[in-house]
């Protein structure tokens, strides 16, 4: 009788412990299941797809191919490397201009200026606009006949006899810079906000000590302010690099990847393979190659910054 009572008591304790554990994990378990459903499972499934020939145009949709998709992309597809080079060219140009403009404007806003809050709010507006809307705005302004930018340039060319009229978005040399211009307009304010926050968080003692020692403005900026801004600069450049290497919406809406393939970024090429050519396996493999490239370049960038900081 006593043994049966002990068994009942032990069962009750196990049940109570289980109920307490479920109460503690009542919020963790749904979040874990949601994370698995929207993140982990798609990653695992897409990775499996990348190792298969998954072509919706063929009768056999699913056929194991191993590393064939990766081999084709790396060693046989010149268009893959061309689109990747276009992405890097647009990204390097855009991020460089954004950083220089952002740093210059942040320094102006850091100094004594009337209406600082107003100008800061005004400059932050482009970041709040959707990239699709930004691309549509610049597509209208760069229209060959009715766009204010393209129309003004053509009017000046005709008036001064400097050359014939041309369409910016239809010219392979200028279409790339149209994408860069749109990206610069939208994301320079992000650079400004990050760098301005870094400037405002700097201690004043080193700046005052530099002035007391007779350092000029340029010397103070180069030898005192810039080293203290290193982390803010690193954060701004890293965020923009990760974002720009997968740029899709701006060139897709502005030019559709054209003229020719002048503005065809790697994301546009992946999109075309997946949703126009219906080569899902190949498109997924290229997506993972892009992910690997982003991780490798980001890791190299982070290590260099950390090593310089420790040195």
Buried (B, 14 or more C-beta within 10 A) or exposed (E): EEEEEEEEEEEEEEEEEEEEEEEEEEEEEEEEEEEEEEEEEEEEEBEBBBBBBBBEEEEEBEEEBEEBBBEBBBEEBEBBEBBBEBBBBBBEBBBEBBBEBBBEBBBEBBEEEEEBEEBBEEBEEBBEEEBEEBBEBBBEBBBBEEBEBBBEBBEEBEEEEEEEEBBBBBBEEBBBBBBBBBBBBBBBBBBBBBBBEBBEEBEEEBBEEBEEEEBEEEEBBEEBBEEBBEEBBBBBBBBBBBBBBBBBBBBBBBBEBBBEBBBBBBBBBBBBBBEEBBBBBBBBBBBBBBEEBBEEBBEEBEEEBEEEEEE
